[in-house]
Amino acid sequence: MKGLRLTAFMFAVIVAGQALASGWDVNVISSQGLLFSPGPGSTATQVPVVVNNNPPAFAPFIVTVTTLPQITFATALGNPNPVLVGDGTTFTGGTFTAQYTISTRPGKGDLTGFNFVVSAFVWDYGQIIWTKKVVCIDTSEVLFNGSGVFSGAAYAGGSNGFHNLNQFVPLSNTCSNLLVIESFVLHIDGAPAPGSSTASLLLVEQDWVPEPASLLALAVGLGGLALRRRKA
């Protein structure tokens, strides 16, 4: 009887281990800045992306992660330029745009939301306007569509210095295949550059969370297996 229990226990552990070994496929489609100076033309800058504990990489690339997806756009490390306008540069405006998808593998719960982190610096006429959209690829349903702004002290309600956003965003529905689109517009409203007016996008990060029931079920299952193992 003990042998049967041990066999059942080992089988359950293997199944649970396979669930843990599955994960999410993260496809980073684009991560690029454009910086504008007075006159024709623009300067492109490539923004490195960090997915979980993987080294920084430039889009496009695909990586599979076994822990919850964490996608960070290191905009301050853009190559050849950070995503920054004004200050000591001749850039008076710019953009940063990024797209990526997340596909859930079997054994993992659907994603239900994310913690959204943005770090920026604005001064005087510096301003950064952002939009973010999350779409379920399977149904084309828009699960989140948000926007915001960071403004320097030259604008009503604005303030000079570092601005940080750190908030949890729940999706309106669960989904196993997500498309994420984000866009940032930077400008100094016609102020001279170089000059004191600055808009600098330092970091954009999102840490995803799964359906709570899936994590609870896995935890309870492993806990029950461990308890039965001790009793055996």
N, CA and C of each residue as an Amber inpcrd file, in Angstrom:
protein
   696
   0.8350000  -1.2120000   0.0000000   0.0000000   0.0000000   0.0000000
   0.8670000   1.2580000   0.0000000   1.9620000   1.1710000   0.8200000
   2.8590000   2.3200000   0.8810000   3.5070000   2.5640000  -0.4720000
   3.7980000   1.4540000  -1.2000000   4.3970000   1.6090000  -2.5180000
   3.4670000   2.2950000  -3.4840000   2.1660000   1.9610000  -3.4020000
   1.1910000   2.6170000  -4.2690000   1.0990000   4.1000000  -3.9550000
   1.1300000   4.4370000  -2.6490000   1.0880000   5.8550000  -2.2590000
   2.2970000   6.6090000  -2.8070000   3.4620000   5.9470000  -2.6960000
   4.6820000   6.5960000  -3.1730000   4.6210000   6.8190000  -4.6740000
   4.1020000   5.7960000  -5.4120000   3.9960000   5.9390000  -6.8650000
   3.0430000   7.0730000  -7.2320000   1.8870000   7.1230000  -6.5270000
   0.9220000   8.1960000  -6.7900000   1.5140000   9.5580000  -6.4700000
   2.2720000   9.5990000  -5.3580000   2.9020000  10.8550000  -4.9650000
   3.8950000  11.3170000  -6.0240000   4.7570000  10.4020000  -6.4960000
   5.7640000  10.7590000  -7.4860000   5.1130000  11.2020000  -8.7880000
   4.0180000  10.5370000  -9.1870000   3.3160000  10.9250000 -10.4030000
   2.7600000  12.3430000 -10.2730000   2.1580000  12.6230000  -9.1030000
   1.5860000  13.9500000  -8.8900000   2.6640000  15.0160000  -8.8900000
   3.8210000  14.6920000  -8.3030000   4.9320000  15.6490000  -8.2810000
   5.4180000  15.9350000  -9.6940000   5.4760000  14.8790000 -10.5360000
   5.9100000  15.0740000 -11.9180000   4.9390000  15.9700000 -12.6640000
   3.6290000  15.7350000 -12.4630000   2.6230000  16.5600000 -13.1170000
   2.7370000  18.0130000 -12.6680000   2.8660000  18.1990000 -11.3330000
   3.0080000  19.5600000 -10.8190000   4.2800000  20.2080000 -11.3300000
   5.3460000  19.4110000 -11.4270000   6.6020000  19.9470000 -11.9380000
   6.4990000  20.3750000 -13.3760000   5.7350000  19.6080000 -14.1700000
   5.5290000  19.9950000 -15.5660000   4.7620000  21.3120000 -15.6640000
   3.7990000  21.4960000 -14.7440000   3.0510000  22.7580000 -14.7330000
   3.9600000  23.9180000 -14.4030000   4.8620000  23.6750000 -13.4240000
   5.7920000  24.7420000 -13.0540000   6.7880000  25.0190000 -14.1710000
   7.1560000  23.9650000 -14.9270000   8.1460000  24.1310000 -15.9900000
   7.5590000  24.8130000 -17.2170000   6.2430000  24.7640000 -17.3610000
   5.6350000  25.4910000 -18.4630000   5.7200000  26.9740000 -18.1470000
   5.2580000  27.7920000 -19.0580000   5.4060000  29.2240000 -18.7820000
   4.7090000  30.0900000 -19.7890000   5.3620000  31.2000000 -20.1030000
   4.7960000  32.2020000 -20.9980000   5.8190000  32.5450000 -22.0740000
   5.3550000  32.6320000 -23.3060000   6.1990000  33.0690000 -24.4100000
   6.0320000  34.5850000 -24.5690000   7.1230000  35.3070000 -24.4350000
   7.1140000  36.7590000 -24.5720000   7.7850000  37.1220000 -25.8940000
   7.0180000  37.7540000 -26.7650000   7.5160000  38.1630000 -28.0830000
   7.5940000  39.6930000 -28.1190000   8.8010000  40.2110000 -28.0050000
   9.0050000  41.6590000 -28.0480000   9.1340000  42.0650000 -29.5160000
   8.1160000  42.7430000 -30.0190000   8.0410000  43.0790000 -31.4400000
   8.8310000  44.3410000 -31.7540000   8.6940000  45.3630000 -30.9060000
   9.3950000  46.6260000 -31.1590000   9.6410000  47.3580000 -29.8470000
  10.6910000  48.1630000 -29.8450000  11.0430000  49.0040000 -28.7000000
  11.9760000  50.0950000 -29.2250000  11.3830000  51.2170000 -29.6410000
  12.1660000  52.2190000 -30.3660000  11.7680000  53.6360000 -29.9890000
  12.7710000  54.4900000 -29.9360000  12.5490000  55.9070000 -29.7380000
  12.8680000  56.6810000 -31.0040000  12.2090000  57.8230000 -31.1540000
  12.5150000  58.7780000 -32.2270000  12.6710000  60.1510000 -31.5930000
  13.7560000  60.8310000 -31.9100000  14.0510000  62.1420000 -31.3350000
  14.1220000  63.1750000 -32.4460000  13.4950000  64.3280000 -32.1980000
  13.3640000  65.3440000 -33.2340000  14.1050000  66.6260000 -32.8480000
  14.8250000  67.1700000 -33.8010000  15.4750000  68.4750000 -33.6630000
  14.8090000  69.4410000 -34.6370000  14.9980000  70.7590000 -34.4410000
  14.4730000  71.7110000 -35.4280000  15.0280000  71.4100000 -36.8140000
  14.1570000  71.4530000 -37.7920000  14.5900000  71.1120000 -39.1400000
  14.1260000  69.7160000 -39.5120000  14.4150000  69.2810000 -40.7320000
  13.9430000  67.9820000 -41.2080000  14.6880000  66.8210000 -40.5720000
  14.0410000  65.6480000 -40.5920000  14.7050000  64.4360000 -40.1410000
  14.4960000  64.1570000 -38.6690000  14.8700000  62.9600000 -38.2690000
  14.7610000  62.5270000 -36.8790000  15.8780000  61.5280000 -36.5930000
  16.1180000  61.2960000 -35.3220000  17.1570000  60.3630000 -34.8980000
  16.5030000  59.1840000 -34.2010000  16.7220000  57.9820000 -34.7430000
  16.1690000  56.7780000 -34.1260000  17.1000000  56.2890000 -33.0280000
  16.5100000  55.7560000 -31.9780000  17.2930000  55.1660000 -30.9040000
  16.6360000  53.8640000 -30.4790000  17.4340000  52.8200000 -30.3380000
  16.9290000  51.5050000 -29.9690000  16.9730000  51.3500000 -28.4440000
  15.8530000  50.9190000 -27.8740000  15.7460000  50.7950000 -26.4210000
  15.8610000  49.3220000 -26.0210000  16.8370000  48.9740000 -25.1760000
  16.9650000  47.5800000 -24.7510000  15.8170000  47.1610000 -23.8310000
  15.5100000  45.8650000 -23.8820000  14.3980000  45.3110000 -23.1200000
  14.9290000  44.1850000 -22.2320000  14.5020000  44.1830000 -20.9770000
  14.8470000  43.1140000 -20.0440000  13.5740000  42.3310000 -19.7370000
  13.6010000  41.0240000 -19.9940000  12.4720000  40.1530000 -19.6690000
  12.9040000  39.2230000 -18.5390000  12.2780000  39.3900000 -17.3880000
  12.6260000  38.6310000 -16.1900000  14.1240000  38.7890000 -15.8990000
  14.8480000  37.6880000 -15.7490000  16.2730000  37.7830000 -15.4170000
  17.1770000  37.6210000 -16.6260000  16.5910000  37.7010000 -17.8170000
  17.4060000  37.5900000 -19.0260000  18.2050000  38.8740000 -19.2390000
  19.3420000  38.7800000 -19.9080000  20.1270000  39.9960000 -20.1860000
  19.3860000  40.9290000 -21.1220000  19.7080000  42.2180000 -21.0860000
  19.0570000  43.1780000 -21.9960000  19.2500000  42.7720000 -23.4480000
  18.2040000  42.9840000 -24.2430000  18.2670000  42.6480000 -25.6640000
  17.4660000  43.6710000 -26.4500000  17.7780000  43.7840000 -27.7290000
  17.0590000  44.7000000 -28.6050000  16.0110000  43.9320000 -29.4150000
  14.8590000  44.5590000 -29.6020000  13.7780000  43.9500000 -30.3800000
  14.1900000  43.8410000 -31.8520000  13.6330000  42.8280000 -32.5490000
  12.6510000  41.8520000 -32.0660000  13.3350000  40.6100000 -31.4970000
  12.6750000  39.9760000 -30.5170000  13.1570000  38.6970000 -29.9970000
  12.0130000  38.0190000 -29.2460000  12.1530000  36.7080000 -29.0550000
  11.1750000  35.8980000 -28.3280000  11.9050000  35.1390000 -27.2280000
  11.3190000  35.1220000 -26.0470000  11.8990000  34.3850000 -24.9410000
  10.7730000  33.7150000 -24.1610000  11.0310000  32.5250000 -23.6480000
  10.0700000  31.8110000 -22.8070000  10.5190000  31.9010000 -21.3600000
   9.5990000  32.2810000 -20.4820000   9.9060000  32.4120000 -19.0630000
   9.0180000  31.4640000 -18.2710000   9.5450000  30.9190000 -17.1850000
   8.7810000  29.9970000 -16.3440000   8.2270000  30.6770000 -15.1100000
   8.6600000  31.8840000 -14.8400000   8.0690000  32.6920000 -13.7710000
   7.2810000  33.8250000 -14.4140000   6.4650000  34.4850000 -13.6210000
   5.5550000  35.5010000 -14.1550000   6.3060000  36.5380000 -14.9920000
   5.7760000  36.8920000 -16.1660000   6.4860000  37.8090000 -17.0540000
   6.7050000  39.1880000 -16.4260000   7.9350000  39.6590000 -16.5410000
   8.3160000  41.0160000 -16.1310000   9.0470000  41.6470000 -17.3040000
   8.4580000  42.6750000 -17.8780000   9.0310000  43.3120000 -19.0720000
   9.4380000  44.7390000 -18.7160000  10.7180000  45.0390000 -18.9080000
  11.2410000  46.3620000 -18.5740000  11.9040000  46.9810000 -19.7980000
  11.4500000  48.1750000 -20.1570000  12.0630000  48.9390000 -21.2370000
  13.0200000  49.9560000 -20.6140000  14.3090000  49.7390000 -20.8600000
  15.3480000  50.5870000 -20.2600000  15.5640000  51.8190000 -21.1410000
  14.6120000  52.7390000 -21.0920000  14.6230000  53.8930000 -21.9950000
  15.7990000  54.8340000 -21.7350000  16.3190000  54.8440000 -20.5210000
  17.4770000  55.7000000 -20.2260000  18.7540000  55.1620000 -20.8610000
  18.6990000  53.9100000 -21.3420000  19.8910000  53.2820000 -21.9360000
  19.7520000  53.1190000 -23.4470000  18.8930000  53.9390000 -24.0600000
  18.7170000  53.8630000 -25.5020000  20.0200000  54.0320000 -26.2590000
  20.1240000  53.3650000 -27.3840000  21.3310000  53.4120000 -28.2130000
  20.9800000  53.9440000 -29.6130000  21.5450000  55.0920000 -30.0330000
  22.6850000  55.7990000 -29.4330000  22.3110000  56.8760000 -28.4120000
  21.0270000  57.0960000 -28.1730000  20.6280000  58.1800000 -27.2770000
  19.5750000  57.7080000 -26.2930000  19.5930000  58.2120000 -25.0710000
  18.4690000  57.9670000 -24.1700000  17.2190000  58.6710000 -24.6940000
  16.0650000  58.2420000 -24.2070000  14.8120000  58.8830000 -24.6180000
  14.6570000  60.1450000 -23.7740000  15.2410000  61.2240000 -24.2830000
  15.3440000  62.4950000 -23.5530000  15.3310000  63.6420000 -24.5460000
  14.5810000  64.6870000 -24.2280000  14.5850000  65.8930000 -25.0520000
  14.8510000  67.1020000 -24.1600000  15.3840000  68.1660000 -24.7770000
  15.7540000  69.3470000 -24.0070000  17.0460000  69.1230000 -23.2610000
  17.1790000  69.7760000 -22.1170000  18.3880000  69.6880000 -21.2920000
  19.5990000  70.1010000 -22.1360000  20.6190000  69.2680000 -22.2030000
  21.8140000  69.6330000 -22.9510000  21.8040000  69.1790000 -24.3930000
  20.6620000  68.6650000 -24.8810000  20.5790000  68.1770000 -26.2560000
  19.9680000  69.2370000 -27.1680000  19.9550000  68.9420000 -28.4470000
  19.2550000  69.8130000 -29.4050000  17.8680000  69.2720000 -29.7410000
  17.4650000  68.1850000 -29.0710000  16.1630000  67.5750000 -29.3550000
  15.0500000  68.3520000 -28.6540000  14.0110000  68.6660000 -29.3980000
  12.8760000  69.4050000 -28.8360000  11.6190000  68.5480000 -28.6880000
  11.6470000  67.3420000 -29.2290000  10.5060000  66.4420000 -29.1270000
  10.9400000  65.0280000 -29.4220000  10.0950000  64.0830000 -29.0420000
  10.4450000  62.6930000 -29.3000000   9.3030000  61.7630000 -28.9400000
   9.4890000  60.5010000 -29.2980000   8.4990000  59.4760000 -28.9810000
   9.2190000  58.2040000 -28.5510000   8.5030000  57.3830000 -27.7980000
   8.9290000  56.0140000 -27.5420000   7.7180000  55.1220000 -27.7320000
   7.8740000  54.1010000 -28.5730000   6.7820000  53.1620000 -28.8130000
   7.2900000  51.7350000 -28.6380000   6.4050000  50.8730000 -28.1430000
   6.7750000  49.4740000 -27.9290000   5.5480000  48.5940000 -28.1180000
   5.7950000  47.3900000 -28.6010000   4.7550000  46.3780000 -28.7360000
   5.3370000  45.0300000 -28.3390000   4.5250000  44.2490000 -27.6350000
   4.9270000  42.8660000 -27.3400000   3.6870000  42.0190000 -27.1120000
   3.8620000  40.7190000 -27.2180000   2.7800000  39.7880000 -26.9380000
   3.2210000  38.8250000 -25.8410000   2.2330000  38.3110000 -25.1190000
   2.4550000  37.2610000 -24.1290000   1.4750000  36.1410000 -24.4140000
   2.0100000  34.9210000 -24.5910000   1.1720000  33.7440000 -24.8270000
   1.3720000  32.7620000 -23.6810000   0.2760000  32.3590000 -23.0680000
   0.3170000  31.4530000 -21.9310000   0.3910000  30.0130000 -22.4080000
   1.3540000  29.2520000 -21.8880000   1.4680000  27.8360000 -22.2260000
   0.5440000  27.0060000 -21.3350000   0.2090000  25.7750000 -21.7840000
  -0.6390000  24.9200000 -20.9480000  -0.0300000  24.7100000 -19.5580000
  -0.8810000  24.7160000 -18.5550000  -0.4070000  24.5300000 -17.1860000
  -0.2600000  25.8150000 -16.4170000  -0.3620000  26.9400000 -17.0990000
  -0.2890000  28.2400000 -16.4500000  -1.6400000  28.9380000 -16.5510000
  -1.9500000  29.7490000 -15.5540000  -3.2170000  30.4670000 -15.5540000
  -3.1870000  31.6660000 -16.4760000  -4.3770000  32.0590000 -16.9340000
  -4.4840000  33.2760000 -17.7360000  -4.0230000  34.4810000 -16.9240000
  -3.4850000  35.4850000 -17.6160000  -3.0400000  36.7030000 -16.9450000
  -4.2350000  37.6280000 -16.7230000  -4.2750000  38.2390000 -15.5530000
  -5.4470000  39.0500000 -15.1820000  -5.1240000  40.5240000 -14.9430000
  -3.8420000  40.8770000 -14.9200000  -3.4860000  42.2670000 -14.6770000
  -1.9830000  42.4280000 -14.5650000  -1.5580000  43.6500000 -14.3150000
  -0.1220000  43.9220000 -14.2370000   0.1270000  45.1190000 -13.3240000
   1.3020000  45.1360000 -12.7510000   1.7590000  46.3070000 -12.0180000
   2.5360000  47.1840000 -12.9920000   2.0810000  48.4160000 -13.1620000
   2.6340000  49.3270000 -14.1650000   3.5200000  50.3440000 -13.4750000
   4.7820000  50.3970000 -13.9170000   5.7680000  51.2910000 -13.3150000
   6.3730000  52.1690000 -14.4050000   6.3450000  53.4720000 -14.1820000
   6.9960000  54.4200000 -15.0960000   7.8090000  55.3990000 -14.2560000
   9.0240000  55.6340000 -14.6650000   9.8740000  56.6230000 -14.0050000
  10.2850000  57.6740000 -15.0370000  10.1210000  58.9500000 -14.6790000
  10.3910000  60.0310000 -15.6280000  10.9390000  61.2490000 -14.8840000
  11.5120000  62.1570000 -15.6450000  12.0010000  63.4240000 -15.1020000
  11.5490000  64.5430000 -16.0440000  10.8860000  65.5600000 -15.4920000
  10.4650000  66.7080000 -16.2970000  10.8400000  67.9990000 -15.5760000
  11.1130000  69.0340000 -16.3790000  11.5150000  70.3250000 -15.8130000
  10.9690000  71.4410000 -16.7090000  10.4420000  72.4810000 -16.0740000
   9.8980000  73.6470000 -16.7810000   8.8670000  73.2180000 -17.8310000
   9.1680000  73.3990000 -19.1330000   8.2080000  73.0800000 -20.1840000
   8.2910000  71.6160000 -20.6440000   9.0500000  70.8190000 -19.9480000
   9.1090000  69.4010000 -20.2790000   7.7970000  68.7070000 -19.9440000
   7.3570000  67.8350000 -20.8420000   6.1080000  67.1040000 -20.6250000
   6.1790000  65.7420000 -21.3280000   5.6040000  64.7290000 -20.6720000
   5.5550000  63.3790000 -21.2440000   4.1130000  62.8920000 -21.1720000
   3.5640000  62.5080000 -22.3120000   2.1870000  62.0150000 -22.4090000
   2.2410000  60.5360000 -22.7990000   1.5590000  59.6760000 -22.0420000
   1.6190000  58.2500000 -22.3350000   0.2420000  57.6470000 -22.5690000
   0.2160000  56.6200000 -23.4040000  -0.9800000  55.8070000 -23.6190000
  -0.5590000  54.3430000 -23.5950000  -1.4700000  53.4980000 -23.1500000
  -1.1780000  52.0560000 -23.0820000  -2.4560000  51.2870000 -23.3580000
  -2.3400000  50.2750000 -24.2130000  -3.5010000  49.4590000 -24.5620000
  -3.1220000  47.9890000 -24.4770000  -4.0410000  47.1910000 -23.9280000
  -3.8720000  45.7430000 -23.8670000  -5.0550000  45.1100000 -24.5880000
  -4.7600000  44.2360000 -25.5640000  -5.7950000  43.6140000 -26.3890000
  -5.6670000  42.0990000 -26.2880000  -6.7970000  41.4040000 -26.1580000
  -6.8030000  39.9450000 -26.2190000  -6.7320000  39.5290000 -27.6890000
  -5.6770000  38.8370000 -28.0580000  -5.4800000  38.4580000 -29.4520000
  -6.5820000  37.5110000 -29.9260000  -7.0390000  36.6250000 -29.0560000
  -8.0270000  35.6170000 -29.4510000  -9.3890000  36.2250000 -29.7790000
  -9.7480000  37.3110000 -29.0890000 -11.0950000  37.8760000 -29.2480000
 -11.0980000  39.3070000 -29.7760000  -9.9280000  39.9460000 -29.8640000
  -9.7840000  41.3590000 -30.2450000 -10.4110000  42.3060000 -29.2140000
 -10.7280000  41.7980000 -28.0440000 -11.3100000  42.6330000 -26.9890000
 -10.2290000  43.5200000 -26.3680000 -10.5360000  44.7860000 -26.1930000
  -9.6220000  45.6970000 -25.5070000  -9.8110000  45.5170000 -24.0090000
  -8.7590000  45.0460000 -23.3360000  -8.8350000  44.7300000 -21.9210000
  -8.3900000  45.8870000 -21.0320000  -7.6330000  46.8070000 -21.5970000
  -7.2170000  48.0210000 -20.8770000  -6.8380000  49.0700000 -21.8920000
  -7.2440000  50.2980000 -21.6300000  -6.8870000  51.4260000 -22.4920000
  -6.7420000  52.6430000 -21.5830000  -5.5010000  53.0050000 -21.2720000
  -5.2710000  54.0800000 -20.3120000  -4.3010000  55.1120000 -20.8300000
  -4.2410000  56.2380000 -20.1320000  -3.3400000  57.3200000 -20.5230000
  -2.9990000  58.1530000 -19.3010000  -1.9610000  58.9810000 -19.4490000
  -1.5540000  59.8570000 -18.3600000  -0.5340000  60.8650000 -18.8500000
  -0.1140000  61.7510000 -17.9550000   0.8210000  62.8030000 -18.3330000
   1.6880000  63.1830000 -17.1410000   2.9510000  63.4780000 -17.4130000
   3.8780000  64.0610000 -16.4420000   4.2510000  65.4510000 -16.9560000
   4.0750000  66.4680000 -16.1290000   4.2870000  67.8450000 -16.5780000
   5.2350000  68.5830000 -15.6530000   6.0860000  69.4220000 -16.2580000
   6.9550000  70.2810000 -15.4860000   6.2000000  71.4550000 -14.8780000
   6.9300000  72.2860000 -14.1120000   6.2960000  73.3630000 -13.3550000
   5.7230000  74.4710000 -14.2260000   6.0850000  74.5400000 -15.4990000
   5.5390000  75.5750000 -16.3800000   4.0690000  75.3310000 -16.7120000
   3.5580000  74.1260000 -16.4070000   2.1650000  73.7930000 -16.6880000
   1.3450000  73.8360000 -15.3960000   0.0930000  74.2020000 -15.5180000
  -0.7980000  74.2200000 -14.3580000  -0.8830000  72.8260000 -13.7520000
  -0.6070000  72.7320000 -12.4700000  -0.6450000  71.4480000 -11.7780000
   0.6090000  70.6230000 -11.9160000   1.5870000  71.0940000 -12.7090000
   2.8170000  70.3470000 -12.8960000   3.8460000  70.6430000 -11.8200000
   4.9300000  69.8930000 -11.8280000   6.0170000  70.1150000 -10.8670000
   7.3270000  69.6380000 -11.4670000   8.4010000  70.3110000 -11.1130000
   9.7220000  69.9480000 -11.6040000  10.2850000  68.7850000 -10.7890000
  11.0160000  67.9120000 -11.4820000  11.7020000  66.8310000 -10.7880000
  11.2860000  65.4640000 -11.2980000  11.5520000  64.4580000 -10.4630000
  11.2450000  63.0790000 -10.8210000   9.7550000  62.8000000 -10.6080000
   9.1850000  62.0700000 -11.5380000   7.7900000  61.6410000 -11.4470000
   7.7590000  60.1160000 -11.5750000   7.0170000  59.4680000 -10.6930000
   6.9560000  58.0160000 -10.7070000   5.5120000  57.5370000 -10.6480000
   5.2040000  56.5870000 -11.4910000   3.8990000  55.9240000 -11.4880000
   4.1270000  54.4760000 -11.0890000   3.3550000  54.0080000 -10.1220000
   3.4560000  52.6170000  -9.6830000   2.0640000  52.1800000  -9.2470000
   1.3470000  51.5060000 -10.1330000  -0.0230000  51.1350000  -9.8170000
  -0.3850000  49.7930000 -10.4300000  -1.2950000  49.0790000  -9.7530000
  -1.7800000  47.8190000 -10.2890000  -2.9390000  48.0870000 -11.2430000
  -2.9070000  47.4420000 -12.4050000  -3.9430000  47.6180000 -13.4170000
  -4.6240000  46.2670000 -13.6540000  -5.8810000  46.0990000 -13.2320000
  -6.5990000  44.8570000 -13.5310000  -7.1510000  44.8780000 -14.9470000
  -7.0900000  43.7530000 -15.6330000  -7.6920000  43.6670000 -16.9490000
  -9.2000000  43.4640000 -16.8130000  -9.9350000  43.8970000 -17.8160000
 -11.3900000  43.7670000 -17.7660000 -11.8410000  42.3310000 -17.9760000
 -10.9300000  41.4610000 -18.4580000 -11.2550000  40.0570000 -18.6610000
  -9.9440000  39.2700000 -18.6700000 -10.0160000  37.9680000 -18.4160000
  -8.8200000  37.1470000 -18.5040000  -8.5300000  36.8060000 -19.9530000
  -7.2620000  36.5120000 -20.2320000  -6.8630000  36.2010000 -21.6040000
  -5.5360000  35.4560000 -21.5680000  -5.3750000  34.4920000 -22.4780000
  -4.1320000  33.7170000 -22.5170000  -3.1760000  34.1940000 -23.6030000
  -3.6510000  35.0760000 -24.4880000  -2.7970000  35.6230000 -25.5510000
  -3.0200000  37.1230000 -25.6420000  -2.0350000  37.8820000 -25.1840000
  -2.1820000  39.3260000 -25.0550000  -1.2770000  40.0780000 -26.0220000
  -1.7890000  41.2000000 -26.5250000  -0.9860000  42.1680000 -27.2620000
  -0.9560000  43.4560000 -26.4600000   0.2550000  43.9630000 -26.2150000
   0.4360000  45.1890000 -25.4290000   1.0710000  46.2420000 -26.3210000
   0.4560000  47.4230000 -26.3470000   0.9500000  48.5420000 -27.1680000
   1.1030000  49.7500000 -26.2630000   2.2750000  50.3460000 -26.2520000
   2.4540000  51.5560000 -25.4540000   3.1770000  52.6300000 -26.2340000
   2.8210000  53.8690000 -25.9000000   3.3600000  55.0130000 -26.6340000
   3.5890000  56.1740000 -25.6750000   4.7300000  56.8240000 -25.8300000
   5.0770000  57.9910000 -25.0140000   5.4950000  59.1180000 -25.9520000
   4.9690000  60.3040000 -25.6960000   5.3350000  61.5020000 -26.4600000
   6.0210000  62.4810000 -25.5150000   7.2090000  62.9360000 -25.8930000
   7.9760000  63.8740000 -25.0900000   8.1120000  65.1900000 -25.8560000
   8.0120000  66.3280000 -25.1540000   8.2270000  67.6180000 -25.8130000
   8.5650000  68.6740000 -24.7640000   9.0520000  69.8120000 -25.2500000
   9.3460000  70.9470000 -24.3630000   8.5880000  72.1910000 -24.8090000
   7.5370000  71.9900000 -25.5810000   6.5930000  73.0490000 -25.9570000
   7.2700000  74.2730000 -26.5670000   8.2370000  74.0390000 -27.4430000
   8.8780000  75.1370000 -28.1450000   9.9770000  75.8530000 -27.3780000
  10.2840000  75.3900000 -26.1750000  11.3770000  76.0120000 -25.4030000
  12.7070000  75.7370000 -26.1030000  13.7100000  76.5860000 -25.8770000
  14.9970000  76.3840000 -26.5490000  15.7050000  75.1320000 -26.0570000
  16.4430000  74.5130000 -26.9770000  17.2610000  73.3480000 -26.6390000
  18.6080000  73.4850000 -27.3520000  19.7170000  73.4220000 -26.6000000
  19.7920000  73.1360000 -25.1650000  19.1380000  74.2310000 -24.3190000
  18.7200000  73.8120000 -23.1230000  18.0860000  74.7430000 -22.2110000
  17.6440000  74.0180000 -20.9540000  16.9380000  74.7370000 -20.0710000
  16.5460000  74.1330000 -18.7980000  15.3680000  73.1650000 -18.9430000
  14.4920000  73.4090000 -19.9120000  13.3280000  72.5370000 -20.0730000
  13.7790000  71.1390000 -20.4930000  13.2480000  70.1300000 -19.8030000
  13.6960000  68.7520000 -19.9950000  12.5160000  67.8020000 -19.8800000
  12.5110000  66.7890000 -20.7210000  11.5920000  65.6600000 -20.5820000
  12.4000000  64.3920000 -20.8140000  12.5000000  63.5710000 -19.7890000
  13.3210000  62.3750000 -19.8620000  12.5160000  61.1740000 -19.3820000
  12.3920000  60.1850000 -20.2400000  11.7290000  58.9310000 -19.8820000
  12.8040000  57.9530000 -19.4270000  12.7550000  57.5650000 -18.1610000
  13.8430000  56.7900000 -17.5660000  13.6040000  55.2860000 -17.6040000
  12.3550000  54.8530000 -17.3750000  12.0800000  53.4260000 -17.2290000
  10.5950000  53.1670000 -17.4370000  10.2860000  52.0780000 -18.1230000
   8.8970000  51.6190000 -18.2720000   8.8850000  50.1230000 -17.9560000
   8.0900000  49.7350000 -16.9830000   8.1100000  48.3390000 -16.5240000
   6.6890000  47.8460000 -16.3020000   6.4800000  46.5500000 -16.5340000
   5.2150000  45.9300000 -16.2080000   5.4490000  44.5160000 -15.6820000
   4.8730000  44.2300000 -14.5370000   4.9970000  42.9220000 -13.8900000
   3.6130000  42.2750000 -13.8950000   3.4820000  41.1640000 -14.5990000
   2.1780000  40.5510000 -14.8290000   1.8020000  39.5740000 -13.7280000
   0.5060000  39.4280000 -13.5080000   0.0040000  38.4980000 -12.4980000
  -1.0300000  37.5810000 -13.1500000  -1.1410000  36.3160000 -12.6470000
  -2.0650000  35.3510000 -13.2460000  -3.4010000  35.3300000 -12.5220000
  -4.2750000  34.4870000 -13.0280000  -5.5510000  34.2590000 -12.3650000
  -5.2820000  33.6930000 -10.9810000  -5.7620000  34.3210000  -9.9030000
  -5.4490000  33.8540000  -8.5440000  -5.8120000  32.4060000  -8.3140000
  -6.8980000  31.9310000  -8.9110000  -7.3450000  30.5620000  -8.6710000
  -6.3130000  29.5420000  -9.1200000  -5.5800000  29.8420000 -10.1950000
  -4.6030000  28.8910000 -10.7020000  -3.4350000  28.7500000  -9.7470000
  -2.9830000  29.8570000  -9.1740000  -1.9020000  29.7900000  -8.2010000
  -2.3510000  29.0750000  -6.9400000  -3.5780000  29.3600000  -6.4910000
  -4.0880000  28.7400000  -5.2790000  -4.2140000  27.2390000  -5.4530000
  -4.7180000  26.8080000  -6.6080000  -4.8880000  25.3860000  -6.8650000
  -3.5540000  24.6720000  -6.8510000  -2.5450000  25.2780000  -7.4620000
  -1.2260000  24.6670000  -7.5020000  -0.6340000  24.5900000  -6.1060000
  -0.7740000  25.6590000  -5.3170000  -0.2200000  25.6770000  -3.9720000
  -0.9010000  24.6410000  -3.0840000  -2.2380000  24.5690000  -3.1690000
  -2.9770000  23.6040000  -2.3650000  -2.6060000  22.1900000  -2.7660000
  -2.4690000  21.9480000  -4.0800000  -2.1240000  20.6160000  -4.5530000
  -0.7740000  20.1740000  -4.0570000   0.2210000  21.0240000  -4.1560000
   1.5530000  20.6750000  -3.6770000   1.5710000  20.5070000  -2.1670000
   0.8250000  21.3830000  -1.4690000   0.7620000  21.2700000  -0.0160000
   0.1200000  19.9680000   0.4090000  -0.9600000  19.5680000  -0.2780000
  -1.6150000  18.3110000   0.0480000  -0.7270000  17.1210000  -0.2250000
   0.0200000  17.1680000  -1.3150000   0.9420000  16.0840000  -1.6330000
   2.0090000  15.9440000  -0.5520000   2.5290000  17.0760000  -0.1130000
   3.5600000  17.0380000   0.9270000   3.0050000  16.4660000   2.2170000
   1.7560000  16.8330000   2.5610000   1.1460000  16.3310000   3.7840000
   0.9370000  14.8320000   3.7070000   0.4410000  14.3320000   2.5690000
   0.2350000  12.8990000   2.4220000   1.5590000  12.1580000   2.4550000
   2.6020000  12.7840000   1.9120000   3.9250000  12.1540000   1.9240000
   4.4180000  11.9870000   3.3530000   4.2090000  13.0110000   4.1980000
   4.6650000  12.9020000   5.5910000   3.8820000  11.8310000   6.3350000
   2.5650000  11.7390000   6.0820000   1.7440000  10.7310000   6.7620000
   2.1220000   9.3150000   6.3330000   2.5440000   9.2050000   5.0400000
   2.9210000   7.8810000   4.5580000   4.1840000   7.3910000   5.2590000
